[in-house]
């Protein structure tokens, strides 16, 4: 792909003191929080006047897995996000619900100077789990960066892929090879096909082109393939990136994403 969605480095995190107490990266003026887990932060590039498909790979520092309230997730969105009186004016965050196969929408409200839902005069209190993917729509004409921080997932993550579409996050501070040895997609239940219109699909959003790159489970190579169905792709899902999985079957598929930090802690 011509441009990475996130700036480099994707994650800045401490790995040398996994079992020692380390300090979280917190916004200026915030209280210092101590965690015994791996802590990091990530810079998210938001394209001018377009969409970015992002992911939350973190939990709240020192909380033992607590989820992030939407208005606490971005530490520096004030003054960067475009505010509006309605969801048709302000920047938007859209969260996919696999059960309903639809979105929940929040926007940057000019009434409360915060993310709001259906009531523009009330700041939203909904939370993001680690591993949740979401769209960010920038209505402004300038690109900018947002910073998120928190505790990094160090254990394996189990993901359920429902029939239809699931928005999945690579929750680790390392790229996830599509055809890596850690996941046997065919045994897990992925549907194979001779074309992208038959096999299960993975679609990765490119913020630079504002379009998708598509891979499918090829019956020729029993692996993920791109434009050539007879050649397994060597591409990866970048750290922290969200992607779409289309399950063409009638049953749930369960996969386990192996954490690259799990071994380091042993």
VOLUM-481995 format. One record per residue (C-alpha): residue number from 1; residue in three letters; x, y, z. Coordinates in pm, 1 decimal, padded with zeros to 6 digits. Layout:
! residues N
NUM/ala/X/Y/Z $
...
! end
This chain:
! residues 266
1/unk/00000.0/00000.0/00000.0 $
2/unk/00129.0/00345.2/-00082.8 $
3/unk/00092.5/00501.7/00262.0 $
4/unk/00064.9/00371.1/00614.9 $
5/unk/-00230.8/00485.7/00817.9 $
6/unk/-00026.8/00545.7/01130.1 $
7/unk/00291.5/00741.8/01178.4 $
8/unk/00613.6/00562.3/01263.8 $
9/unk/00674.0/00424.7/01519.5 $
10/unk/00327.8/00275.1/01542.9 $
11/unk/00363.8/00201.8/01910.7 $
12/unk/00606.9/00335.8/02165.6 $
13/unk/00609.1/00101.7/02463.5 $
14/unk/00819.2/-00044.3/02740.3 $
15/unk/00915.8/-00410.5/02705.9 $
16/unk/01226.8/-00436.4/02922.4 $
17/unk/01037.6/-00399.9/03251.3 $
18/unk/00734.3/-00615.0/03186.2 $
19/unk/00691.7/-00715.6/03550.0 $
20/unk/00818.9/-00393.8/03701.4 $
21/unk/00617.2/-00083.9/03772.0 $
22/unk/00620.6/00156.0/03478.5 $
23/unk/00462.9/00495.1/03431.0 $
24/unk/00182.8/00556.1/03186.4 $
25/unk/00205.0/00828.8/02926.3 $
26/unk/-00059.8/01076.2/03026.6 $
27/unk/-00179.1/01413.8/02891.8 $
28/unk/-00018.6/01728.0/03030.8 $
29/unk/-00171.0/01825.0/03363.5 $
30/unk/-00326.5/01483.9/03426.8 $
31/unk/-00259.1/01281.9/03738.8 $
32/unk/00024.7/01033.6/03722.0 $
33/unk/-00099.8/00675.6/03700.7 $
34/unk/00109.2/00370.4/03782.4 $
35/unk/00072.1/00034.3/03608.1 $
36/unk/00245.5/-00300.2/03645.4 $
37/unk/00164.3/-00388.0/03282.9 $
38/unk/00305.4/-00285.8/02946.5 $
39/unk/00202.0/00071.1/02866.3 $
40/unk/00225.9/00253.3/02535.9 $
41/unk/00084.8/00521.3/02315.6 $
42/unk/-00002.9/00548.6/01951.1 $
43/unk/-00028.7/00838.2/01709.0 $
44/unk/-00318.9/00817.6/01463.5 $
45/unk/-00301.4/01003.7/01131.4 $
46/unk/-00637.4/01151.7/01032.1 $
47/unk/-00656.3/01247.7/00661.3 $
48/unk/-00796.1/01584.0/00554.1 $
49/unk/-01163.1/01567.9/00459.0 $
50/unk/-01171.7/01189.2/00464.0 $
51/unk/-01206.0/00867.7/00661.0 $
52/unk/-00961.6/00662.4/00866.1 $
53/unk/-01040.0/00308.1/00982.5 $
54/unk/-00884.2/00297.0/01327.8 $
55/unk/-00873.1/00065.8/01627.1 $
56/unk/-00843.3/00087.4/02002.7 $
57/unk/-00570.0/-00151.7/02115.8 $
58/unk/-00560.2/-00026.1/02476.4 $
59/unk/-00732.4/-00052.0/02813.5 $
60/unk/-00725.4/00218.1/03081.9 $
61/unk/-00391.5/00232.6/03264.1 $
62/unk/-00395.2/00079.4/03611.7 $
63/unk/-00755.9/-00037.2/03577.9 $
64/unk/-00710.6/-00412.0/03526.8 $
65/unk/-00881.5/-00409.8/03187.7 $
66/unk/-01128.5/-00124.2/03225.0 $
67/unk/-01276.8/00002.4/02897.5 $
68/unk/-01227.9/00357.6/02765.1 $
69/unk/-01508.7/00615.6/02781.4 $
70/unk/-01524.1/00770.7/02434.4 $
71/unk/-01450.8/01117.9/02571.7 $
72/unk/-01137.1/00993.6/02748.5 $
73/unk/-00995.0/00785.4/02465.0 $
74/unk/-00832.5/01068.4/02269.3 $
75/unk/-00599.2/01272.5/02487.7 $
76/unk/-00558.4/01564.9/02248.6 $
77/unk/-00867.6/01595.1/02027.0 $
78/unk/-00973.6/01937.1/02161.4 $
79/unk/-00890.0/02201.4/01903.4 $
80/unk/-00824.1/01944.0/01632.1 $
81/unk/-01162.8/01782.5/01572.4 $
82/unk/-01425.8/01985.6/01386.9 $
83/unk/-01727.1/02067.7/01602.5 $
84/unk/-02084.9/02094.3/01478.1 $
85/unk/-02442.7/02123.7/01596.7 $
86/unk/-02538.9/01794.0/01429.4 $
87/unk/-02375.8/01471.8/01312.1 $
88/unk/-02384.1/01615.2/00959.9 $
89/unk/-02151.6/01898.6/01063.2 $
90/unk/-01904.2/01777.6/01326.1 $
91/unk/-01637.2/01512.2/01297.0 $
92/unk/-01783.8/01165.1/01341.2 $
93/unk/-01685.3/00836.9/01504.3 $
94/unk/-01882.3/00533.9/01386.0 $
95/unk/-01866.4/00203.1/01571.4 $
96/unk/-01973.6/-00119.5/01400.8 $
97/unk/-02210.8/-00356.1/01580.0 $
98/unk/-02163.1/-00708.4/01445.2 $
99/unk/-02488.6/-00829.1/01601.1 $
100/unk/-02706.3/-00570.0/01425.3 $
101/unk/-02475.1/-00528.7/01123.1 $
102/unk/-02507.3/-00151.9/01163.8 $
103/unk/-02330.7/00153.4/01309.9 $
104/unk/-02359.5/00358.6/01626.5 $
105/unk/-02260.1/00718.6/01550.6 $
106/unk/-02105.1/00988.2/01768.3 $
107/unk/-02008.1/01341.0/01664.6 $
108/unk/-01803.6/01628.4/01805.1 $
109/unk/-02078.0/01852.1/01943.5 $
110/unk/-02034.8/02229.7/01956.9 $
111/unk/-02287.3/02240.4/02242.2 $
112/unk/-02077.4/02039.8/02489.3 $
113/unk/-01736.3/02048.1/02313.4 $
114/unk/-01724.0/01670.6/02341.0 $
115/unk/-01833.6/01354.1/02163.3 $
116/unk/-02213.2/01320.1/02173.5 $
117/unk/-02464.6/01061.5/02054.2 $
118/unk/-02829.9/01116.5/01973.0 $
119/unk/-02851.4/01408.9/02220.0 $
120/unk/-02616.4/01683.8/02096.8 $
121/unk/-02635.0/01863.4/02434.1 $
122/unk/-02509.5/01566.4/02634.9 $
123/unk/-02159.1/01419.5/02624.5 $
124/unk/-02162.6/01049.8/02540.1 $
125/unk/-02067.4/00804.0/02814.3 $
126/unk/-02031.1/00490.5/02598.6 $
127/unk/-01704.6/00299.7/02624.3 $
128/unk/-01461.0/00131.8/02385.6 $
129/unk/-01326.4/-00213.9/02455.9 $
130/unk/-00971.8/-00303.8/02364.6 $
131/unk/-00996.9/-00445.2/02014.7 $
132/unk/-01287.4/-00226.1/01901.1 $
133/unk/-01253.2/-00084.0/01552.2 $
134/unk/-01416.6/00237.9/01435.8 $
135/unk/-01432.3/00492.8/01157.5 $
136/unk/-01311.8/00848.3/01213.4 $
137/unk/-01449.7/01104.8/00967.3 $
138/unk/-01255.8/01431.1/00949.8 $
139/unk/-01475.4/01707.5/00809.9 $
140/unk/-01192.6/01961.7/00818.9 $
141/unk/-00959.8/02048.9/00534.5 $
142/unk/-00639.4/01977.2/00724.3 $
143/unk/-00487.9/01648.6/00827.6 $
144/unk/-00393.4/01602.4/01192.3 $
145/unk/-00277.7/01347.8/01446.6 $
146/unk/-00451.3/01213.6/01754.9 $
147/unk/-00275.2/01035.6/02038.6 $
148/unk/-00418.7/00742.7/02233.6 $
149/unk/-00246.4/00570.5/02524.3 $
150/unk/-00306.6/00288.7/02766.5 $
151/unk/-00214.5/-00064.4/02863.9 $
152/unk/-00109.0/-00292.9/02578.5 $
153/unk/-00262.5/-00639.1/02536.1 $
154/unk/-00004.9/-00899.0/02637.4 $
155/unk/-00227.2/-01207.1/02628.2 $
156/unk/-00373.2/-01388.8/02329.9 $
157/unk/-00701.5/-01241.0/02205.6 $
158/unk/-00997.3/-01454.4/02095.3 $
159/unk/-01211.4/-01308.3/01817.0 $
160/unk/-01554.8/-01424.1/01700.8 $
161/unk/-01635.5/-01368.4/01332.8 $
162/unk/-02012.0/-01373.5/01282.5 $
163/unk/-02182.3/-01455.0/00951.0 $
164/unk/-02166.8/-01130.6/00756.5 $
165/unk/-01920.5/-00856.4/00849.1 $
166/unk/-01706.1/-00816.0/01159.7 $
167/unk/-01477.0/-00519.2/01221.7 $
168/unk/-01161.7/-00668.2/01371.3 $
169/unk/-00862.7/-00500.3/01534.8 $
170/unk/-00501.4/-00610.3/01537.1 $
171/unk/-00455.4/-00531.8/01907.9 $
172/unk/-00080.0/-00584.7/01933.6 $
173/unk/00230.7/-00365.6/01889.5 $
174/unk/00341.6/-00576.1/01592.3 $
175/unk/00213.5/-00645.5/01243.1 $
176/unk/-00015.7/-00946.8/01198.3 $
177/unk/00076.6/-01154.3/00888.3 $
178/unk/-00237.1/-01265.9/00707.2 $
179/unk/-00082.3/-01601.9/00633.3 $
180/unk/00116.2/-01634.0/00953.8 $
181/unk/00161.8/-01973.1/01119.6 $
182/unk/-00031.7/-01874.0/01432.2 $
183/unk/-00377.3/-01902.9/01269.8 $
184/unk/-00506.8/-02198.1/01068.1 $
185/unk/-00790.6/-02014.3/00895.1 $
186/unk/-00922.4/-02311.9/00698.7 $
187/unk/-00944.2/-02535.7/01005.0 $
188/unk/-01111.8/-02251.7/01194.2 $
189/unk/-01388.5/-02247.9/00935.2 $
190/unk/-01301.8/-01983.4/00676.8 $
191/unk/-01479.3/-02040.2/00345.5 $
192/unk/-01250.7/-02095.4/00049.0 $
193/unk/-01328.7/-01987.4/-00305.2 $
194/unk/-01179.0/-01950.1/-00649.9 $
195/unk/-01249.9/-01575.1/-00655.2 $
196/unk/-01306.6/-01288.4/-00410.4 $
197/unk/-01679.9/-01328.1/-00477.3 $
198/unk/-01676.5/-01681.6/-00335.0 $
199/unk/-01425.1/-01703.4/-00051.0 $
200/unk/-01422.8/-01519.6/00280.5 $
201/unk/-01273.1/-01173.6/00246.9 $
202/unk/-01050.9/-00938.7/00443.3 $
203/unk/-01067.0/-00572.7/00345.9 $
204/unk/-00808.6/-00320.1/00464.5 $
205/unk/-00881.7/00051.9/00432.9 $
206/unk/-00615.6/00276.1/00277.5 $
207/unk/-00650.8/00629.1/00417.5 $
208/unk/-00432.2/00771.7/00139.0 $
209/unk/-00647.4/00645.0/-00149.4 $
210/unk/-00973.4/00634.7/00050.0 $
211/unk/-01032.8/00282.7/-00079.9 $
212/unk/-00996.3/-00083.7/00014.6 $
213/unk/-00732.7/-00345.1/-00054.8 $
214/unk/-00906.2/-00684.7/-00066.8 $
215/unk/-00779.6/-01034.5/00012.2 $
216/unk/-00978.6/-01359.0/-00005.9 $
217/unk/-00939.6/-01716.6/00111.9 $
218/unk/-00824.7/-01888.3/-00206.4 $
219/unk/-00909.0/-02253.1/-00270.9 $
220/unk/-00603.9/-02272.4/-00500.6 $
221/unk/-00348.4/-02208.8/-00225.6 $
222/unk/-00563.0/-02259.5/00088.2 $
223/unk/-00447.0/-01921.5/00208.7 $
224/unk/-00520.9/-01549.4/00178.6 $
225/unk/-00456.5/-01417.3/-00171.6 $
226/unk/-00479.6/-01080.3/-00338.9 $
227/unk/-00525.8/-01012.4/-00708.8 $
228/unk/-00354.4/-01340.9/-00798.6 $
229/unk/-00567.3/-01628.2/-00659.2 $
230/unk/-00283.4/-01875.9/-00711.6 $
231/unk/-00035.4/-01686.4/-00494.8 $
232/unk/-00055.8/-01650.3/-00116.3 $
233/unk/-00012.9/-01289.9/-00008.5 $
234/unk/00275.5/-01184.2/00213.9 $
235/unk/00092.3/-00874.4/00340.2 $
236/unk/00019.9/-00805.7/00705.8 $
237/unk/-00234.9/-00611.8/00908.1 $
238/unk/-00035.9/-00321.7/01057.0 $
239/unk/-00017.9/-00282.1/01433.0 $
240/unk/-00338.1/-00142.1/01575.1 $
241/unk/-00514.3/-00130.5/01238.0 $
242/unk/-00878.6/-00231.9/01205.6 $
243/unk/-00997.4/-00441.4/00911.8 $
244/unk/-01318.0/-00598.4/00784.5 $
245/unk/-01373.8/-00972.5/00784.4 $
246/unk/-01656.4/-01105.7/00566.0 $
247/unk/-01770.2/-01448.9/00681.0 $
248/unk/-01964.4/-01609.0/00394.5 $
249/unk/-02062.2/-01910.9/00602.8 $
250/unk/-02368.1/-01964.7/00821.7 $
251/unk/-02182.3/-02019.0/01149.7 $
252/unk/-01953.5/-01819.9/01374.1 $
253/unk/-01579.3/-01858.4/01327.1 $
254/unk/-01355.0/-01829.7/01631.9 $
255/unk/-00987.2/-01743.7/01592.1 $
256/unk/-00714.2/-01669.5/01844.5 $
257/unk/-00472.7/-01385.3/01775.7 $
258/unk/-00138.3/-01477.2/01930.5 $
259/unk/00025.3/-01198.8/02131.2 $
260/unk/00391.6/-01132.5/02043.6 $
261/unk/00439.7/-01017.2/02405.3 $
262/unk/00306.2/-01333.7/02571.4 $
263/unk/00636.6/-01517.9/02531.1 $
264/unk/00834.4/-01216.1/02650.1 $
265/unk/00653.9/-01224.3/02985.5 $
266/unk/00725.5/-01592.2/03055.2 $
! end
